[in-house]
Amino acid sequence: MSARMTFTFTPPRAALALLLALAAVALGLAAATGTARAAAPPPGKPDFQLPFACGTTWQLDTWGHDPALDIMAEGNPGSDGRPVYASAPGTVSAAYVHPGSGNTLQISHGNGWFTAYYHLQEAPETFVRVGQSVTGATRIGSIGKSGNARDWAHLHYEQRYRASGDFTYETDRVPVHFDGVEYGGPEAEWLSVTSRNCSSPQAWANCPAGYVCFYSGTAGTGTVCKTDVNTPSSPCGLRKSYFNNGNAQPGYDHAYVTFAEGGSQCLHHGWTEGRGDFPSGGRTIKAVTWGGECP
């Protein structure tokens, strides 16, 4: 009777390492796609969009904070200072500074739905104030690294649900949807996600609160010259201006503009009247003086 011969195949170390590397890549690709799926959001959830300009692309991940997202420019360099917009129409419900989340905003979108924005570059009420109505075209801040973001500029973003009240907590977080697609799952990442936040831009979006801004374009576009102090001379060519007096101070809430071509004009719109503007075609600013009530 012949003896049964048994063969055991032991792959060389190099081949085994290659197999393990391929498996790791496969798992990495699975994580990269996460659970981004065309899952219908819960009934009544707003049509949230990425909080960035229409057509721009972004990198998203849930590393260590699912269902919240960290969002940055792809590869991250170039994120710092990029404009952040509201994800959907709503009302600013909270603006505060926190040791962890840094400069933070919350927006109420109605029916218990909220969004939260962490680590903003500027003080929370630089571009908007609590109680202000916003749309997807409203700039609410800039990507920054305040709080515990350390030296990593990114936007920590959350969608929350709380049936009542105007303040939410991290315990109210729910899976994030953008444009009807859910982005969630532990340790997941998505590359090249395009913003569909395509609301019409608001001309004063880049005028910080407390400033008067001057634009070279008739629609409030073009180079922006801005000041929040007396400016005895300026080379800024003016076609349209906006006065965003979000930080009004008694006796210091109106701006007088004198033109090189002669004449002057007063910006007298305070926050309660909305962001003021006045058309001034083809003139050059000679001086800007801040003071109290206009004559």
C-alpha positions, 0 to 999 in steps of 0.5 A, a space after each residue: 500500500 502506497 503512503 499518502 503524500 501531503 503537500 503544504 504550500 507556503 508562499 514566499 515572504 515577498 509574495 505573502 507581503 504582496 497579497 497582504 498589501 493588495 488586501 489592504 488596498 482593497 479595504 482602503 478603497 472600500 473605506 474610501 467610498 464609505 456608504 455614500 449612497 443615494 439613500 432618501 433622506 428622512 421625510 422633512 429633511 432639507 435638501 442640504 448641499 455642501 457648504 461651499 461655492 457651486 462647482 468646487 470639489 472637496 474631500 470628506 471623511 468621518 475619521 473618528 467622528 462619524 456621523 459628522 464630517 471633516 471637509 477640506 480642499 483635496 489634499 488639504 493645502 489651500 483650505 485655509 480661508 476658503 469661503 463657507 456658505 450655509 447648507 440650506 436656507 435657515 436662521 442663524 440660531 447660535 454663534 459662539 467660541 468653544 475650546 474644542 470647536 473654536 469659532 462655531 455657528 449653528 443654523 436652524 433650518 426649520 422642522 427640527 433640522 440644524 447644521 453646525 460649523 466648527 473651526 471657522 477662521 473669523 469670530 462667529 458673527 463676522 459675516 452673519 449674526 444670530 437671528 439673521 436669515 440665510 440662504 445657500 448663497 450666504 457666506 457665513 465664514 471661512 475655513 480655519 483652524 480655531 479650537 482644537 483643529 491645531 494646525 490643520 485647516 478644515 471645516 468640521 460639519 454636522 447635520 443635527 435633529 432636535 424637535 424643539 429649541 434653538 440650540 443643539 448638541 453633538 448628541 443630536 447628530 444624524 447621518 449627513 446628506 448632500 444633494 440627496 446622497 448619504 455620506 456616513 460610516 466609520 473611518 470613511 473618506 470620499 474624494 472629489 465630491 462636487 458642491 451643488 450649492 448653486 444658489 445665486 451669489 449675493 453681492 455683499 457676501 464678502 463684505 465683513 460685518 462692520 465694514 464698508 466695501 467698494 466694488 469696481 463692478 456695477 453688480 457688486 463684483 470685481 476688486 473689493 476695497 474695504 475699510 472700518 476706519 477713517 481713510 483719508 485717501 484711497 485709490 479705489 474706483 467705485 461703481 457700487 458699494 455695500 455697508 455691512 454694519 453688523 457690529 454697529 457702535 453708538 456714534 460710529 455707525 455711518 460712513 461718509 464717502 467723498 469722491 475725487 470728482 467732487 461731491 459726497 454720499 453717506 451710507 446710513 443703513 444699519 443692521 436693522 435695515 439690512 445691509 445697505 448699498 448705494 450705486 455710484 457709477 465711475 467715481 473714485 473715492 477720495 476719503 471715507 470718514 466714520 461718524 454718527 447719524 448722517 445729516 
